[in-house]
Amino acid sequence: MRRSGWQAMLLALGMAACSLPDAPVWAVDFFFPIDFPDIDLNDYAVAGEIPPIDVTLASTPQTQDITGLLEEFLSDDLNALAAEVVTGVPVDITGTLAVVIATSPTRLAFPDSSITVQIAVAQGTDTTRVDVDPALVRNAIALYYQARGTLRGSGAGTPVGPGDRIRLDVNLLANYQVSR
C-alpha cells in the first residue's frame, strides 16, 4: 500500500517514539464526514404540507466505500469513536429521526450491530453527538446508512416548498492512538 508523505512522517515519528524507553503516549483525533443525503420534505408531504399526524419516514439506504486513510484507521485500534449529526430543519415540524450507520445493509435493521443516533426533529439547527463502540466499524470496507423516523406538521399542517429539506451532516470522530 502506497503511503503519502505526511502519513510516512507520522508513522516514522510514531515508531521513533515507541523505541524510546520513556516515550510519551499520545493520540490524534480524526474527522471523517459521511456523504449523507438531505431529506426532501416534499417526499413526505400530503397536498404540499406535512400533516399534523405522524408521517413515517425511511430514506433509501446509501453506501460509501471506505478506502485509503479511513480504512486504515478503522482497521487499527481506536481509543474512541463518536458519531455526530448536525441537523438543519427549515420549517415548523417535529418528530424523531434515527440515523443508522452499519458495515452491511442487513445490519441497518439491528441496533446492536449498528451505530444509531436518535434525534429530536425541530425547526432550526441542532447537533447530536454520541459515543459508540469502535468494534461496530472495525475492519469495515464500506459504510451503509439510512435515516428513519416520524415527522409531524404543526397546527393544521406545515406547508413545504420545493427546496425544503432536512439537512443531515453526519460525521465519525475517531480518536486513534499514535504511540504505544
C-alpha positions as CSV (number, residue, x, y, z in Angstrom):
1,M,0.0,0.0,0.0
2,R,1.4,3.4,-1.0
3,R,1.5,6.0,1.7
4,S,1.5,9.7,1.3
5,G,4.4,11.9,2.6
6,W,2.6,13.0,5.8
7,Q,1.4,9.5,6.6
8,A,5.0,8.2,6.3
9,M,6.3,11.1,8.5
10,L,3.6,10.3,11.1
11,L,4.4,6.6,11.0
12,A,8.2,7.4,11.4
13,L,7.5,9.7,14.4
14,G,5.3,7.1,16.0
15,M,7.9,4.4,15.5
16,A,10.6,6.6,16.9
17,A,8.6,7.5,19.9
18,C,7.8,3.8,20.5
19,S,11.5,2.9,20.6
20,L,12.3,5.4,23.4
21,P,12.2,4.0,26.9
22,D,10.1,6.7,28.4
23,A,8.2,7.7,25.2
24,P,5.0,9.7,25.8
25,V,1.7,8.1,24.8
26,W,-0.4,10.4,22.6
27,A,-3.4,10.2,20.4
28,V,-4.8,12.0,17.4
29,D,-8.4,13.0,16.6
30,F,-9.6,12.4,13.1
31,F,-12.8,13.7,11.5
32,F,-14.5,11.6,8.8
33,P,-17.6,13.1,7.0
34,I,-20.2,10.7,5.7
35,D,-21.9,11.7,2.4
36,F,-25.4,11.6,3.9
37,P,-28.2,12.9,1.6
38,D,-30.6,15.6,2.7
39,I,-34.2,14.5,3.3
40,D,-36.6,16.2,0.8
41,L,-39.7,17.1,2.8
42,N,-41.8,17.1,-0.3
43,D,-41.4,13.3,-0.5
44,Y,-43.4,13.1,2.8
45,A,-45.9,15.9,2.2
46,V,-49.6,15.4,1.5
47,A,-51.1,18.1,-0.8
48,G,-48.0,20.3,-0.2
49,E,-47.8,20.1,3.5
50,I,-46.6,17.9,6.4
51,P,-49.9,16.9,8.1
52,P,-50.4,17.3,11.9
53,I,-50.3,13.5,12.3
54,D,-47.2,11.2,12.3
55,V,-45.8,10.6,8.8
56,T,-43.4,7.7,8.6
57,L,-40.0,8.5,7.1
58,A,-37.5,6.0,5.7
59,S,-34.7,7.1,3.4
60,T,-33.2,4.9,0.8
61,P,-30.2,3.1,2.2
62,Q,-26.9,4.6,0.9
63,T,-23.4,3.2,0.8
64,Q,-20.0,4.8,1.0
65,D,-16.8,2.8,0.2
66,I,-14.1,3.2,2.7
67,T,-10.7,3.4,1.1
68,G,-7.3,4.8,2.0
69,L,-6.8,6.5,5.3
70,L,-10.3,5.9,6.7
71,E,-10.0,2.2,6.1
72,E,-6.6,2.1,7.7
73,F,-7.8,3.8,10.9
74,L,-10.9,1.7,11.2
75,S,-8.7,-1.4,10.8
76,D,-6.4,-0.4,13.7
77,D,-7.1,0.0,17.4
78,L,-9.2,3.1,18.1
79,N,-9.2,4.7,21.5
80,A,-12.7,6.1,21.0
81,L,-15.3,6.7,18.3
82,A,-18.2,9.1,18.2
83,A,-20.9,9.8,15.7
84,E,-22.1,13.4,15.2
85,V,-25.2,14.5,13.4
86,V,-25.9,18.2,12.6
87,T,-29.5,18.8,11.5
88,G,-31.0,21.8,9.8
89,V,-34.8,21.9,9.7
90,P,-36.2,24.8,7.7
91,V,-39.9,24.6,8.6
92,D,-42.0,24.1,11.7
93,I,-42.2,20.4,12.1
94,T,-41.5,18.0,15.0
95,G,-40.7,14.3,15.2
96,T,-37.9,11.8,15.7
97,L,-35.2,10.6,13.4
98,A,-32.8,7.7,13.8
99,V,-29.6,8.0,11.7
100,V,-28.3,4.5,11.4
101,I,-24.7,3.5,10.2
102,A,-23.6,-0.1,9.7
103,T,-21.0,-2.2,8.0
104,S,-23.5,-4.1,5.9
105,P,-27.0,-3.4,4.6
106,T,-28.6,-6.1,6.8
107,R,-27.0,-4.6,9.9
108,L,-29.0,-1.4,9.4
109,A,-32.0,-3.3,10.9
110,F,-30.2,-4.4,14.0
111,P,-29.5,-1.7,16.7
112,D,-26.9,-3.9,18.5
113,S,-24.7,-4.2,15.4
114,S,-25.1,-0.6,14.1
115,I,-24.4,2.9,15.1
116,T,-27.7,4.6,15.8
117,V,-28.1,8.3,16.6
118,Q,-31.5,9.3,17.9
119,I,-32.5,12.9,17.0
120,A,-35.4,15.0,18.1
121,V,-36.6,17.0,15.0
122,A,-37.5,20.6,15.5
123,Q,-37.2,23.8,13.4
124,G,-33.6,25.2,13.4
125,T,-30.2,23.7,13.7
126,D,-29.0,21.2,16.3
127,T,-26.1,18.9,16.9
128,T,-26.3,15.5,18.4
129,R,-23.2,13.5,19.3
130,V,-23.0,10.0,20.8
131,D,-20.1,7.8,21.7
132,V,-20.1,4.5,20.0
133,D,-18.2,1.2,20.3
134,P,-15.3,1.2,17.8
135,A,-15.9,-2.5,17.2
136,L,-19.1,-1.6,15.3
137,V,-17.0,-0.3,12.4
138,R,-13.6,-2.1,12.8
139,N,-12.3,-3.7,9.6
140,A,-15.2,-2.2,7.5
141,I,-14.7,-1.9,3.8
142,A,-17.9,0.1,3.3
143,L,-20.4,2.0,5.4
144,Y,-24.2,1.7,4.9
145,Y,-26.5,4.4,6.2
146,Q,-30.2,5.3,6.4
147,A,-32.5,7.8,8.2
148,R,-35.9,6.7,9.5
149,G,-38.5,8.1,11.9
150,T,-41.6,10.1,12.0
151,L,-42.4,13.7,11.2
152,R,-45.4,15.8,12.2
153,G,-46.6,19.2,11.0
154,S,-47.8,21.9,13.4
155,G,-51.3,23.3,13.7
156,A,-53.4,22.2,10.7
157,G,-50.2,21.2,8.8
158,T,-46.9,22.7,7.8
159,P,-46.6,23.9,4.1
160,V,-43.4,22.8,2.4
161,G,-41.9,24.3,-0.7
162,P,-39.6,22.9,-3.5
163,G,-36.4,23.5,-1.6
164,D,-37.5,22.4,1.9
165,R,-35.1,19.7,3.1
166,I,-33.8,18.4,6.4
167,R,-30.1,18.8,6.2
168,L,-28.1,16.0,7.7
169,D,-24.3,16.4,8.2
170,V,-23.1,13.1,9.6
171,N,-19.5,12.7,10.8
172,L,-17.5,10.0,12.5
173,L,-14.9,11.3,15.0
174,A,-12.1,8.9,15.7
175,N,-9.5,9.1,18.5
176,Y,-6.5,7.0,17.4
177,Q,-3.5,6.1,19.5
178,V,-0.4,7.0,17.6
179,S,2.3,5.9,20.1
180,R,2.3,2.9,22.3
